[in-house]
Amino acid sequence: MPNIGPIRLQVAGDRYTQGARILALVWEGPSTAGDTAEVADPISGARLWRGRANDVQNYVGLNAGFEGIHAPNGFYLKQISSGDVYVYLREN
C-alpha cells in the first residue's frame, strides 16, 4: 500500500532520496522571530526553498503550483531552527 501524506523533515540532514516534484511545503511549530528553515538539493546544495519566522508560533508555506519544484535528486533539510517541515509531492 502506498504511503500517503507529506514527507516530514524534523532535523537538519533529514532527506528524501527519490526524484520528485514538490507541490507544497509547510513549516510549522514554535519559533522565535528570525528562525529559519531551508530545503536544498542533496547533490548541488542549491536552495529549493527557505523560510524565516517572524513570530513565536510559526506557520510558513509555499504552494508551488501544478508543475511544482523539480527535485530530480530528491531533497534534504539543510537547516532548521525549530518546528517541522512538511513536503507535499506530486504523485502523478
Beta strands, then each sheet from edge to edge (+ up, - down):
strand 1: 7-9
strand 2: 15-16
strand 3: 20-30
strand 4: 36-40
strand 5: 47-52
strand 6: 57-63
strand 7: 69-71
strand 8: 75-80
strand 9: 84-89
sheet 1: 1+ 9- 3+ 6-
sheet 2: 1+ 9- 3+ 7-
sheet 3: 2+ 8- 4+ 5-
end
